[in-house]
């Protein structure tokens, strides 16, 4: 999984706080995807971004969650007013874009809500 | 809605005992089917992409095949280091999101 960098690896928040998860894509990749893995469940798509654009956010909860991929810097997944149900592993993937390009994943951020 | 079902949920093999993992899928227009390997505490590691029925890909002890309804990951003479969760995912022709199955947890005993 070298290349896609996620930080922090572990994040602990109390209910009501904000969580910010960062993702730096592989060199040469301009497409970023966020997925969530709840305990005992499979990976679920959340959002797909290109630089400064949200392409598909159909998997993102309507409230409290937002994502951005600015012109400079990493992609950020932001969760406001966290609740216990937000506890999960959040994975970022990147690709070169275009058709038939595999997505390469980072090692995730494990978010725990107290 | 796209759907991916993997079986079995868990599989225990002895070293050298070949077997196959199954991935059944339904998707509105398949762009690609992807196999990943995930180790505990890590992100999924890309293995293969298959694009059309009849296609096969190989890497070391692994061979992936694709039909119109399912894919198989064949593991030949596995070693303990092949122990991991193997994930299957599909991508629609009209989008970029991956829809994952819940994985097969493979354990290879020495």
Interface residues (C-beta under 8 A of the other chain):
Chain A: X1 X4 X6 X31 X33 X35 X41 X42 X43 X44 X45 X48 X55 X56 X58 X59 X91 X93 X95 X99 X100 X102 X103 X104 X105 X106 X107 X108
Chain B: X31 X32 X34 X36 X41 X42 X43 X44 X45 X46 X49 X51 X87 X89 X95 X96 X97 X98 X99 X100 X101 X102 X103
